[in-house]
Amino acid sequence: MATTALLFPGQGSQYVGMGQDLFQDHESARGILERADATLGFGLTEVMFGSGDEAADNEALKQTDNTQPALYAHSMAVMAVLKDMGLPFDMTAGHSLGEYSALAAAGALSFEDGLLLVRERGRLMAEAGQKSPGTMAAIIGMDDADVEAACEAVDGVVQPANFNSPGQVVISGSEQAVAAAMEQATERGARRVIPLPVSGAFHSPLMEHARDGLAAALEGVSISVPSCPVYLNVNAQPETDPEAIRRRLLEQLMAPVRWSQTLNRMQKDGTQTFVEVGAGRVLSGLVKRTLGRDATTIALGTSQDIASYTVES
């Protein structure tokens, strides 16, 4: 029996205009996006769709406290259409922020609770980035262990933040320590080191300032037993226990996203098809780089994607 996993993107996949076609073409998606505006008390859809002023629109969308709910709402709008179609799925996972979408898709979080959580998470992370400035960088062409060794070889706060695929690891920490780790990685044979334009050192100890606020927000919501296993970033393991999920969501704030390990575990557990639900195609690319070109990937983020998938199915 074919097994299908749903994957949900995180920060970096957003784009101005996201969700506008879904809003226009699908009543269920429009309902989700209207609920997002009503729940937050401001026009999130205006931020997502844009005003036509490219510079201002990009600036508004890249604010972390807007980016996170925008990506979540977009994924949930796509998910509403897929549920109308009766798309079956057996497991879910999300990259960083996308973990909240994965939980909502599996029924562990209500749409509104998930939306408010990611809005608050984004606000807290932006605030932590101001209180403890830091940065991130991509290390290309090195084994995971070698990247960890490069980080350990320097003083200061720096650690792997995202194990995205074999040969692609993102590191995070203070600007000085990240720069030093980038030098170490280059000396140790990295093919490329790329500084990333981010507002903070996400998934590192520099997010400590956000921890208490996120803990309080998580304690304030109900987490239900999901309808299928949700594979969590912190340990790349399937989880269905609500309190374990709550703990792992808090740990995720400062711990690495073990994405390549998650994909390997999902494949081991029987996944044959990976459906990326939401903005962009980043995760589909990571599936191919991690599991090989024989892995089946489907990216569904626009009305055109969904129409093509409907015809092909």
C-alpha positions in Angstrom: 0.0 0.0 0.0 1.4 3.4 -1.0 2.4 5.7 1.9 2.2 9.5 1.5 3.9 12.1 3.7 2.9 15.8 3.8 5.8 18.2 4.2 5.4 21.9 5.2 7.9 24.6 4.4 9.5 27.1 6.8 10.9 30.6 6.7 12.6 31.4 3.4 9.9 30.0 1.1 7.6 33.1 1.3 7.0 35.4 -1.6 4.8 38.4 -2.3 1.5 37.3 -3.9 1.4 34.0 -2.0 -2.1 32.6 -1.6 -3.8 35.2 -3.8 -4.7 32.7 -6.5 -6.0 30.3 -3.9 -8.1 33.0 -2.4 -9.7 33.8 -5.8 -10.1 30.2 -7.0 -11.1 28.1 -4.0 -13.8 28.8 -1.5 -12.3 26.7 1.2 -8.9 28.4 0.9 -10.6 31.8 0.9 -12.4 30.8 4.1 -9.1 29.9 5.8 -7.4 33.2 4.8 -10.4 35.2 5.9 -10.2 33.4 9.3 -6.5 34.3 9.5 -7.3 38.0 9.1 -10.1 37.8 11.7 -8.1 35.8 14.2 -5.0 38.1 14.1 -7.1 41.3 13.9 -5.2 42.8 10.9 -4.9 42.2 7.2 -2.4 39.3 7.0 -3.7 38.7 3.5 -2.7 42.2 2.5 0.8 41.4 3.6 0.7 38.2 1.7 -0.8 39.5 -1.5 1.1 42.8 -1.6 0.1 46.3 -2.6 2.1 46.7 -5.8 4.9 48.6 -4.1 7.6 45.9 -4.5 10.1 47.3 -2.0 7.5 48.0 0.7 5.8 44.6 0.1 9.0 42.7 0.4 9.9 44.6 3.6 6.6 43.9 5.2 6.6 40.2 4.4 10.2 39.6 5.5 9.4 40.7 9.1 9.5 37.5 11.1 6.3 38.1 12.9 4.5 38.4 9.5 6.5 35.8 7.6 5.7 33.0 10.0 1.9 33.4 10.1 1.9 34.1 6.3 3.6 30.7 5.6 1.4 28.9 8.0 -1.8 30.4 6.7 -0.8 29.7 3.1 0.0 26.0 3.9 -3.4 25.7 5.7 -5.2 27.3 2.7 -3.6 24.7 0.4 -4.5 22.0 2.9 -8.1 23.0 3.0 -8.3 22.4 -0.8 -6.5 19.1 -0.5 -8.9 18.0 2.1 -11.8 18.9 -0.2 -10.1 16.6 -2.8 -9.8 13.8 -0.3 -6.0 13.5 -0.4 -5.0 10.7 1.8 -1.8 10.9 3.9 -0.1 8.8 6.5 2.4 11.1 8.2 3.5 14.7 8.3 6.5 16.8 9.0 7.5 20.5 8.7 10.7 22.4 8.5 11.1 24.6 11.6 8.1 26.9 11.5 6.5 24.3 9.2 6.3 21.9 12.1 3.3 23.9 13.4 1.6 23.5 10.0 2.3 19.8 10.1 0.7 19.5 13.5 -2.4 21.5 12.4 -2.7 19.4 9.3 -2.8 16.3 11.4 -5.4 17.8 13.8 -3.1 18.3 16.8 -3.6 22.1 16.7 -6.6 24.0 15.8 -6.1 26.4 12.9 -6.5 29.5 15.1 -4.2 28.2 17.9 -1.5 27.4 15.4 -1.8 30.8 13.8 -1.6 32.7 17.1 1.4 30.5 18.1 3.4 31.2 15.0 2.6 34.9 15.2 3.9 35.0 18.8 6.8 32.8 17.9 7.8 35.1 15.1 7.5 38.1 17.4 9.6 36.5 20.2 12.3 35.3 17.8 12.6 38.8 16.3 12.9 40.3 19.8 15.5 37.7 20.7 17.4 38.6 17.6 17.6 42.2 18.7 18.6 41.4 22.3 21.2 38.8 21.3 22.3 39.6 17.7 23.5 36.8 15.6 23.6 35.4 12.1 23.5 32.2 10.1 25.5 30.7 7.2 25.1 27.7 4.8 28.0 25.3 4.6 28.0 23.4 1.3 29.9 20.2 0.5 30.8 18.9 4.0 29.7 16.0 6.1 27.5 16.7 9.1 30.2 15.6 11.5 32.8 17.8 9.9 30.5 20.9 10.2 30.0 20.1 13.8 33.7 19.8 14.3 34.3 23.2 12.6 31.8 24.8 15.0 33.4 23.1 18.0 36.8 24.4 16.9 36.0 28.0 17.5 35.2 30.1 20.6 31.8 31.6 21.1 28.2 30.5 20.3 27.9 28.6 17.0 26.2 25.3 16.2 24.5 23.5 13.3 20.9 24.9 13.0 19.6 22.9 10.0 20.8 19.6 8.7 19.0 20.1 5.4 20.4 17.4 3.2 23.7 15.6 2.8 26.3 18.3 2.1 24.1 21.2 3.1 24.1 22.3 6.7 23.2 25.8 8.1 25.1 27.0 11.1 23.9 29.7 13.6 25.3 31.8 16.4 27.1 35.1 17.1 28.4 37.0 14.2 32.0 36.6 15.3 31.7 32.8 16.0 29.8 32.1 12.8 32.5 34.0 10.8 35.2 31.9 12.5 33.3 28.7 11.9 33.0 29.7 8.2 36.8 30.1 8.0 37.2 26.7 9.7 34.8 25.1 7.2 36.7 26.5 4.3 40.0 25.3 5.6 38.5 21.9 6.2 37.3 21.5 2.6 33.9 23.0 2.4 32.9 23.6 -1.3 31.1 26.9 -0.4 30.3 29.0 2.7 27.4 31.4 2.2 26.3 34.0 4.8 22.5 34.2 5.0 20.5 37.4 5.3 18.6 36.7 8.5 17.5 38.8 11.5 18.8 36.4 14.2 20.6 33.2 15.1 17.6 30.9 14.9 17.9 27.4 16.4 20.8 28.4 18.6 21.2 29.3 22.3 20.9 33.0 21.2 17.1 32.4 21.0 17.1 31.9 24.8 15.3 35.3 25.3 12.3 33.8 23.4 12.1 30.7 25.5 9.9 31.8 28.4 7.4 33.6 26.2 7.1 30.6 23.8 6.7 28.2 26.8 3.8 30.4 28.1 2.2 30.5 24.7 2.5 26.7 24.3 1.0 26.1 27.7 -2.0 28.2 26.8 -3.1 26.0 23.9 -4.7 22.6 23.7 -2.7 20.0 21.8 -4.7 16.9 20.7 -3.5 13.5 19.6 -2.8 13.9 15.9 -4.6 11.7 13.3 -1.2 10.4 12.1 2.4 10.4 13.3 4.1 13.8 13.1 7.9 13.6 12.7 9.5 16.2 14.8 12.6 18.4 14.1 14.4 17.9 17.3 14.9 14.1 17.2 13.6 13.1 13.7 11.2 10.7 15.3 7.4 10.2 14.9 5.3 11.5 17.7 1.6 11.3 18.7 1.7 12.2 22.4 0.5 15.7 23.0 2.7 16.6 25.9 5.8 15.2 24.2 4.9 17.4 21.2 4.5 20.5 23.5 8.0 19.8 24.9 9.6 19.3 21.5 8.1 22.5 20.1 9.8 24.4 22.9 13.1 22.6 22.4 13.0 23.2 18.7 13.5 26.9 19.3 17.2 26.4 20.2 17.9 23.0 18.8 18.9 22.0 15.2 16.3 21.0 12.7 17.3 17.4 11.8 15.6 17.5 8.4 17.7 15.0 6.4 17.4 12.6 9.3 13.7 13.1 9.3 13.4 12.3 5.6 15.5 9.2 6.0 13.3 8.0 8.9 10.1 8.7 7.0 11.4 6.7 4.0 12.4 3.9 6.4 8.9 3.9 7.8 7.4 3.3 4.4 6.9 6.7 2.7 7.0 6.5 -1.0 5.5 9.9 -2.0 6.4 13.3 -0.4 3.9 16.1 -1.0 5.1 19.6 -0.3 2.1 21.7 0.9 2.6 25.4 0.7 5.0 28.0 -0.7 7.8 27.1 -3.0 9.6 23.9 -3.8 12.6 24.0 -1.3 11.6 20.8 0.5 11.0 18.9 -2.7 14.6 19.7 -3.6 15.9 18.5 -0.2 14.0 15.2 -0.6 15.7 14.6 -3.9 19.1 15.5 -2.6 18.6 13.4 0.5 16.8 10.3 -0.8 17.7 10.3 -4.4 15.8 11.0 -7.6 13.8 7.8 -7.2 11.8 9.5 -4.4 8.5 10.8 -5.6 7.9 14.5 -4.9 4.9 16.7 -5.6 4.8 20.4 -4.8 1.4 21.9 -4.2 1.3 25.6 -3.5 -0.7 27.3 -6.2 -4.0 26.9 -7.9 -2.1 25.8 -11.0 -0.2 23.2 -9.0 -3.5 21.8 -7.6 -5.2 21.8 -11.0 -2.4 19.9 -12.6 -2.3 17.4 -9.7 -6.1 16.9 -10.0 -5.7 16.1 -13.7 -2.7 13.8 -13.2 -4.4 12.0 -10.3 
